[in-house]
Structures are given as C-alpha cells and as structure tokens.
Amino acid sequence: MANLVHAAQRKAFSVVLDNVMKKAEKSRGEGYVEVINYMQKLMGDTWPDSAYDKLRNTFSKGGKYAQFFDRILENTDTAFIKGLFMSIGFEAAFTGYRKVKANEKKYGCHLPWLIIFDPTSACNLKCIGCWAAEYGYKSSLTWEQMDDLVTQGKELGIHAYIMTGGEPTVRKRDIVKLAKKHYDCAFMLFTNGTLVDQEFCDGMRESKNIILSMSIEGDEEATDSRRGKGTFQKIMNAMNLLHENGLVYGTSICYTSANYKAVTSDEFIDFLIDKGVTFSWYFHYMPIGNDADVSLLLNPEQREYMYNRIREIRGWEGGKQLFCMDFQNDGQFVHGCIAGGKHYCHINSNGDVEPCVFVHYSTANIKEKPLIDCLRQPLFMKYQQAQPFNENMLQPCPMLENPEILREIVKQSGAKSTDMISPESVDHLCDKCEQYAKDWDPVADRLWKQGHPDYVPSEKSRVEELVKES
C-alpha cells in the first residue's frame, strides 16, 4: 500500500513539475513563484511562512537569484533538471526526509538523511595534504556492497548520497550503474574532475541524478602546485565538457591560511561563474593525519574574514550569482554539527562507518552489521547525546573548536582509528586543535552575540555532562 501511495505522489509531483517548468520557460518570474508556492504546499511547516514570502518577493522582482536560475535554465538540459528535482526534491527532501523522521521514533536515535561513502581509496592523483590519501590505495567497496548500502538506506528513508574517496570516478561505470538502478536517489561526487569524459557525461544525462563537485585550489599555479602539473587544465576541460552536455556542476574548495583570500576573490568567483559553475562548497582545512601541517589552520582574523566574505558572495542583494556554503561558519543554519548520524555520516572504502569525513574513528562496519546497527553504534549515540557540542553555532565541531569533547566521546565509546596506513590517536588529533579552539573562542563569542544579543553561555560544559552521563 505504501508503495502505491508513493508511486501516485511521485506521478503527481512529476505532472506538476512539467507544468511549472513549461510556465517557467515562457515566463520565468511567474514560473519561479509557482514553484515556491508548490514547495510551500508540499513541505508544509518544514520552513516558516516568512521564508517562502522572502523567496517569492526575491524571485518576483527578478533579483540576483532569479538571474541565477535563469542562467541554469538557459545552460542546462531540461530533462536533467527535472531528474534532479525528482531525486533531490521529491525523493530526498520530501518523502525520504519524512520517512527518516518516522524511523527515528521507531529506532530511538537520529538517522541521517544523507550518507557520504567512498567507493574506493584509489586515486589517479596524489595531492599534498589530502586526508583521503591517508587511507592508502588498496581498498574498495564492491558494486554489490554499494548497492546493498543504498538499498538498506532507502528502507530507512535515505535518498541522498555523496561519494568521496580516493577518487570516485575511478569507479565511474559502477557509479552510473548504481545511479540508474536507484533512480529515486540523488548522487553527488566530490571529484578531482580529471577523469570526466563523454562516456561519463552520457551516463549522467541518462541517469539524471548525478552531480559533480570538482576540487580546485584557485588559479592554475595554486591547483597544479598541490595536485600535479596539468591538473588545472584537465579540470577546465571537464567543465567545458559538462557545460556542452547541459549538466549542473560545482566546486569543492578547501580554504587554508595560505589561500583563503585567493579562493574567495571577485576575480576567482567571476571566473567560476564564467565557467558555468553554479555552486561552491567551502571546507575549512582540518589537521587530520599524523603528518598534518597545522600552519595551514586559519588564525581568528582569517576565519572571521571567511565568515563575512561568504555571506557577501551569496547575499540576497548584490554579491555573486553563485550559491556558496561554508561548512564551518554556517553552523547556525543547521543547529551546529550535523555528523554522527544526526543528519549525515561517512563510510570509508573499507566499510567503516564514521561520524564525519574528518573524524576517522568507528565502532561499526557495514561488512559486518546491518546499516541500522551501524547507525546505532556507541560512537554515534555518544555524538548525539552531546550535540550540539557548543551553544555558540560558530563553534560547531567536536574536533576543531571543542577538542576536549571528541577526546571524551571516542574514549567512552571505545572507538578505534580507521586509518589503514597510519592510525592516529584521538589525543594526537585533538592536541593539534587545542590552541586553535582557544584562539577562536573570543572571536566566535563576539560574532555570535552580534546576531544573538541575549545569548548567555551555560556555566556547565558539555564535557562535564558527558562525564556525568557515562
């Protein structure tokens, strides 16, 4: 019965989407407002009415984001756009999210609506400082294991998947096969972009549910110095090919003390827009691994610059026609850390289920246990007991800004390092973050109070609560 209801809802959504897209082609502003109206009807009270009112006001006046979507519609294959709306909008954000919430009550824990996993640890590049390279090049999930993971995930309501590595496109034929079978899921790949070819683009157009997010360090010199000579031009060739095929794509950028201004400059952002990029994920450098270079950590002044700069770029007025998210400074929008199964988790190429792509510890493996048992492992339950790790959402991470919490969680849960080449103790990892956390604390406090004047931090620390609970 549930399958019949879902099929009927999917069909109805598809019909409405066809009508809305036809209207958008004739009258963009009117079409956008109709999409927003339908979103509000579909999502109910997921967002406040004021959020929809703001969207309607912005798009009806032809503002920056209306122009942004105009650009997408002009350059993207219509069938591909519809496929993304069906997989991301209907399956993941609407029906999947609701099923996840219902299963949370059933299983008595948070469940992710998104899973990040590594098809392989293999990579055709060896980038300086890459955390994925710490896993080595000898492990992979079989196609059957990936298929089983997604199948189990869908039973829980999880219809959104991101692939990292290694380099996921080393397995591009398996990935297309997986995406075609699970047409009701959305797949994003964090990729170096160097293996993108016409065959892969054909597969993406056919499946209509794969998006690429390509890693780039800045200009040609910066990218090639870290990723190898000729890499930048290969990324440009990939963007050209994706654009020619009418596909949506973005970038994944790790910002450090050395490149933070370069990768957020007007010149660089304009360059990305000219290359057809529609979104950019910004990730704060994390000192992961026994040989991590702590000098690449930002100082408080540099991080505050990033906090303000990303908000300028994506501002409703002015800014750039590019959607950006800074995962370290945007904690306020997701109520702090979302890892540990709260909203997402990471599974490495060996099958270890980790709380985060940057926290390589685990007490469960999908090769040994059902997915639901892995999501209820002791490490994840400790994570969820302690979240949010800080009342100030500009200090969201249990490692970078609250290292004393990660120490306690890992030790209490009995989690072990999942690094297959050079295991790193939690003390070694957290020691590298202590001074950073101390220096950032007063700046984060000032910035948070600017937007939350009534904010008064609790006297009792989360570590004290964890110790008491244990």
Phi, psi and omega in degrees: 000317181298322179294323179293318179297316180297317180298319179294318178295319180297317179297316180297318179298319181297318180295314179298318181298319177301314182295318181294318181293324177296319179293321180296326179292327181274318182220095189304307184301314179296320179295319179297317180297323179294322176300316181296318179300319181290322176302316181296319179294320183287315187276346178064230185266022178301319174243154177290155180303327182298329179293318179291323178298320179295319178297314181298317180298318181294313185283329180290334181268001179068038181287194186303315183285335172294318177295324178300312180287332173302315181297320179296314182296325181289333188248359186242143176300127185300317180295325178293317178300315180298318178301320178294318178299321181291315184283315182279311185286300185286307187285310186278307188281330183259283185291320181295314181300319180294322179292321176303313182296323178292321180288335175299320178292323181294317186262354175071032178202165173290146175234140181287148170264355180223135175238130173259131177218157182255110176299328182203157172268353180290149178208147179274356176236165172226089186277141180297127175079008182289125182292328181296328180297339179298337181282346182084191189232030190241003183234149178206153169272135177290164177301320180297322179291321177294317179299316180295321178300311181293321178299313177296321180298317181296327178297333178269350181104007183271113183238013179237128184223137174241138178247133176235206181187214014044197176242109185299329183287356167302333180251033190299326178292320176295323181293316177297318177300318179295316182294323179292320179294315181259065182296341181270017177235158176252138182233123173247140180244124167275112191224155174280350173080354188282346182254009179289126178223179184296323179301318179292320177298320177300318179295321178295319179295324180286318183282325176064020181218025178240131176235142178255139173237108190265135181283134179212145186259356187134227180282184185299317182296315181294317181293312182292330180293333179261325190254350179113144182302132178092352183294317182303315182294326177294323177294318178298319178298321178296316179298319179299317182293317178297319179297316180299331181267003176069037182254151177274136179208160180215194181231156175238120188233123174268119179260141185228179176296340184269334188234003192300325179282323181297319185276001175236010181290156176303318183297317182290316180297316178298322178299314179298317180298317179298331179276003177090008179290136182251340180211156177220125174266125178253129181239128176293136178302134178243132184278063185269140178102151184297334183252020182299143180268102183290345179292343179278351174295140180284147170275169184305320180297319180292320179291322177297323176301314179297320179305314182282323186293316179297324178293328175293314184300317185260012182306148180298324177249138180071210178068210186234156177277064181209128178274126181235147172223134178251105191292345177267330184257003180251023181301332182296335183276347181231016178059052174085205182298135181252007186276186179068024180087355178300310172227339179205166173207177183232140176237121183278178186290351175265356180094000179290131181265110185252154180293332189204155177295342181254002180236099190264070176220152183198160172230018182204153182220135183291346177281347184245337185222155172299154182304317183298324178291323177296325180284347177253018181297157182306320181298317180292321180295322176294319176304309186291329176296327186267348182283142355288147185285346178206140179291338175273113186285000171269007174228059191281333195273137178285349179259301190288314183256344182224057187299334179294334179285316179298321176306311185294317182297312182297317182290318180294324184276346182075021181292149180243155176297137179260002179292121187275352182251310183220081182307135181246127179291153180294330178294318179297317179296311185288330177303324182290343185257349187300311182292321178302311181299318180295318182290324183283334187308306182294328179289316177299321179297316180295313181296320181293321181291334177299322180262350181222073186299339181268004184294125175227112182295148178292150178285331182273130182277159178293332178294318178298321179293319178298314180299319179295317181295327182287000000 
